Amino acid sequence: MLTWIIIILLVLWLLGYFGPNVFSGIPRSGNVVHTLLVIAVILIVLRLLGVV
């Protein structure tokens, strides 16, 4: 389950980062992109440490 959350967060981050450049209909998300990246990294670290 946690793996799917990490994958979804990374996909959303990639879409937010590269999306406005590829598709003009996607608005720039600014801080949301970095927030998703931080959440994904925290989940990966917790998974590697065996906490979650």
DSSP file (Angstrom, degrees, kcal/mol; ACC not computed):
  #  RESIDUE AA STRUCTURE BP1 BP2  ACC     N-H-->O    O-->H-N    N-H-->O    O-->H-N    TCO  KAPPA ALPHA  PHI   PSI    X-CA   Y-CA   Z-CA
    1    1 A M     >        0   0    0      0, 0.0     4,-1.8     0, 0.0     5,-0.1   0.000 360.0 360.0 360.0 -44.7    0.0    0.0    0.0
    2    2 A L  H  >  +     0   0    0      1,-0.2     4,-2.4     2,-0.2     5,-0.2   0.863 360.0  58.0 -64.6 -34.8    2.8    2.4    0.9
    3    3 A T  H  > S+     0   0    0      1,-0.2     4,-2.5     2,-0.2    -1,-0.2   0.907 105.4  49.6 -61.5 -41.2    4.5    1.6   -2.3
    4    4 A W  H  > S+     0   0    0      2,-0.2     4,-2.7     1,-0.2    -1,-0.2   0.879 109.3  51.7 -66.2 -37.4    1.5    2.7   -4.3
    5    5 A I  H  X S+     0   0    0     -4,-1.8     4,-2.5     2,-0.2    -2,-0.2   0.924 111.0  48.1 -64.0 -43.2    1.3    6.0   -2.3
    6    6 A I  H  X S+     0   0    0     -4,-2.4     4,-2.4     2,-0.2    -2,-0.2   0.925 112.9  48.1 -62.0 -44.7    4.9    6.7   -3.1
    7    7 A I  H  X S+     0   0    0     -4,-2.5     4,-2.4     2,-0.2    -2,-0.2   0.920 112.4  48.6 -63.0 -44.3    4.4    5.9   -6.8
    8    8 A I  H  X S+     0   0    0     -4,-2.7     4,-2.6     1,-0.2    -1,-0.2   0.913 111.6  49.5 -63.4 -42.7    1.3    8.1   -7.0
    9    9 A L  H  X S+     0   0    0     -4,-2.5     4,-2.2     1,-0.2    -1,-0.2   0.904 112.0  48.2 -63.2 -41.1    3.1   11.0   -5.2
   10   10 A L  H  X S+     0   0    0     -4,-2.4     4,-2.6     2,-0.2    -2,-0.2   0.892 111.8  49.4 -67.0 -38.8    6.1   10.8   -7.6
   11   11 A V  H  X S+     0   0    0     -4,-2.4     4,-2.6     2,-0.2    -2,-0.2   0.921 112.1  48.3 -65.5 -42.9    3.8   10.7  -10.6
   12   12 A L  H  X S+     0   0    0     -4,-2.6     4,-2.4     2,-0.2    -2,-0.2   0.881 111.6  50.7 -63.8 -37.3    1.9   13.7   -9.4
   13   13 A W  H  X S+     0   0    0     -4,-2.2     4,-2.3     2,-0.2    -2,-0.2   0.936 111.5  46.9 -65.0 -45.5    5.2   15.5   -8.7
   14   14 A L  H  X>S+     0   0    0     -4,-2.6     4,-2.9     1,-0.2     5,-0.5   0.900 112.9  49.9 -62.9 -40.0    6.5   14.7  -12.2
   15   15 A L  H  X5S+     0   0    0     -4,-2.6     4,-1.7     1,-0.2    -1,-0.2   0.901 113.0  46.4 -64.9 -40.4    3.2   15.8  -13.7
   16   16 A G  H  <5S+     0   0    0     -4,-2.4    13,-0.5    -5,-0.2    -2,-0.2   0.828 117.6  43.4 -70.0 -31.4    3.3   19.0  -11.8
   17   17 A Y  H  <5S+     0   0    0     -4,-2.3     4,-0.2    -5,-0.2    -2,-0.2   0.933 130.8  20.3 -80.3 -48.0    7.0   19.7  -12.7
   18   18 A F  H >X5S+     0   0    0     -4,-2.9     4,-1.6    -5,-0.2     3,-0.5   0.632 105.0  85.1 -97.0 -16.1    7.0   18.8  -16.4
   19   19 A G  H 3X<S+     0   0    0     -4,-1.7     4,-3.4    -5,-0.5     7,-0.3   0.897  86.4  50.4 -57.0 -50.0    3.2   19.1  -17.1
   20   20 A P  H 34 S+     0   0    0      0, 0.0    -1,-0.2     0, 0.0    -2,-0.1   0.808 111.8  49.9 -63.0 -27.3    3.0   22.9  -17.8
   21   21 A N  H <4 S+     0   0    0     -3,-0.5    -2,-0.2    -4,-0.2     3,-0.1   0.840 121.4  32.9 -76.7 -33.2    5.9   22.6  -20.2
   22   22 A V  H  < S+     0   0    0     -4,-1.6     2,-0.5    -3,-0.3    -3,-0.2   0.905 127.4  33.6 -88.7 -49.0    4.3   19.7  -22.1
   23   23 A F    ><  -     0   0    0     -4,-3.4     3,-1.2    -5,-0.2    -1,-0.3  -0.945  64.7-157.9-113.9 120.6    0.6   20.5  -21.8
   24   24 A S  T 3  S+     0   0    0     -2,-0.5    -1,-0.1     1,-0.2    -5,-0.0   0.690  88.1  68.1 -71.3 -16.3   -0.4   24.2  -21.7
   25   25 A G  T 3  S+     0   0    0     -6,-0.1    -1,-0.2     2,-0.1    -6,-0.0   0.663  80.8  86.5 -77.4 -15.8   -3.7   23.3  -20.0
   26   26 A I  S <  S-     0   0    0     -3,-1.2     3,-0.1    -7,-0.3    -3,-0.1  -0.756  78.6-134.9 -88.4 122.6   -2.0   22.3  -16.8
   27   27 A P        -     0   0    0      0, 0.0     2,-0.2     0, 0.0    -8,-0.1  -0.321  27.5 -93.5 -73.9 158.8   -1.3   25.3  -14.5
   28   28 A R        -     0   0    0      1,-0.1   -11,-0.1    -8,-0.1   -12,-0.1  -0.540  35.2-164.7 -68.6 133.5    1.9   25.9  -12.7
   29   29 A S    >   -     0   0    0    -13,-0.5     3,-1.7    -2,-0.2     2,-0.2   0.623  13.2-179.7-103.3 -14.1    1.7   24.4   -9.2
   30   30 A G  T >> S+     0   0    0      1,-0.3     3,-0.9   -14,-0.2     4,-0.8  -0.299  70.9  15.4  60.5-116.4    4.7   26.1   -7.5
   31   31 A N  H 3> S+     0   0    0      1,-0.2     4,-2.3    -2,-0.2    -1,-0.3   0.726 116.6  70.0 -68.8 -22.6    5.0   24.9   -3.9
   32   32 A V  H <> S+     0   0    0     -3,-1.7     4,-2.4     1,-0.2    -1,-0.2   0.884  95.5  55.2 -62.6 -37.6    2.7   22.0   -4.3
   33   33 A V  H <> S+     0   0    0     -3,-0.9     4,-1.9     1,-0.2    -1,-0.2   0.930 110.6  44.1 -60.4 -46.6    5.3   20.2   -6.5
   34   34 A H  H  X S+     0   0    0     -4,-0.8     4,-2.4     1,-0.2    -1,-0.2   0.852 110.9  54.6 -70.4 -34.0    7.9   20.6   -3.7
   35   35 A T  H  X S+     0   0    0     -4,-2.3     4,-2.3     2,-0.2    -1,-0.2   0.921 108.8  48.3 -64.0 -43.9    5.5   19.5   -1.0
   36   36 A L  H  X S+     0   0    0     -4,-2.4     4,-2.3     1,-0.2    -2,-0.2   0.895 111.4  50.8 -62.7 -40.1    4.7   16.3   -2.9
   37   37 A L  H  X S+     0   0    0     -4,-1.9     4,-2.4     2,-0.2    -2,-0.2   0.918 110.3  48.6 -64.5 -43.6    8.4   15.6   -3.4
   38   38 A V  H  X S+     0   0    0     -4,-2.4     4,-2.5     2,-0.2    -2,-0.2   0.910 111.7  49.5 -63.7 -42.7    9.1   16.1    0.3
   39   39 A I  H  X S+     0   0    0     -4,-2.3     4,-2.3     2,-0.2    -1,-0.2   0.915 111.8  48.8 -62.6 -43.1    6.3   13.8    1.3
   40   40 A A  H  X S+     0   0    0     -4,-2.3     4,-2.2     2,-0.2    -2,-0.2   0.909 112.1  48.4 -64.1 -42.3    7.4   11.1   -1.2
   41   41 A V  H  X S+     0   0    0     -4,-2.4     4,-2.5     2,-0.2    -2,-0.2   0.906 110.8  50.9 -65.4 -41.5   11.0   11.3    0.1
   42   42 A I  H  X S+     0   0    0     -4,-2.5     4,-2.6     1,-0.2     5,-0.2   0.917 110.9  48.8 -62.1 -43.0    9.9   11.1    3.7
   43   43 A L  H  X S+     0   0    0     -4,-2.3     4,-2.0     2,-0.2    -1,-0.2   0.889 111.1  50.2 -64.3 -38.5    7.8    8.0    2.9
   44   44 A I  H  X S+     0   0    0     -4,-2.2     4,-2.4     2,-0.2    -2,-0.2   0.925 111.9  47.5 -65.2 -44.1   10.7    6.4    1.1
   45   45 A V  H  X S+     0   0    0     -4,-2.5     4,-2.2     1,-0.2    -2,-0.2   0.919 112.1  49.6 -64.1 -43.4   13.1    7.0    4.0
   46   46 A L  H  X>S+     0   0    0     -4,-2.6     5,-1.8     1,-0.2     6,-1.0   0.875 111.3  50.1 -63.1 -35.9   10.6    5.7    6.5
   47   47 A R  H ><5S+     0   0    0     -4,-2.0     3,-0.5    -5,-0.2    -2,-0.2   0.908 110.1  49.4 -68.6 -41.1   10.1    2.6    4.4
   48   48 A L  H 3<5S+     0   0    0     -4,-2.4    -2,-0.2     1,-0.2    -1,-0.2   0.852 111.0  50.1 -66.4 -34.2   13.9    2.0    4.2
   49   49 A L  H 3<5S-     0   0    0     -4,-2.2    -1,-0.2    -5,-0.2    -2,-0.2   0.616 111.7-122.8 -78.4 -12.4   14.2    2.4    8.0
   50   50 A G  T <<5S+     0   0    0     -4,-0.7    -3,-0.2    -3,-0.5    -2,-0.1   0.644  76.0 124.1  81.3  14.8   11.4   -0.1    8.5
   51   51 A V      <       0   0    0     -5,-1.8    -4,-0.2    -6,-0.2    -5,-0.1   0.893 360.0 360.0 -73.2 -39.9    9.3    2.3   10.5
   52   52 A V              0   0    0     -6,-1.0    -1,-0.2    -9,-0.1    -5,-0.2   0.384 360.0 360.0-107.2 360.0    6.3    2.0    8.2
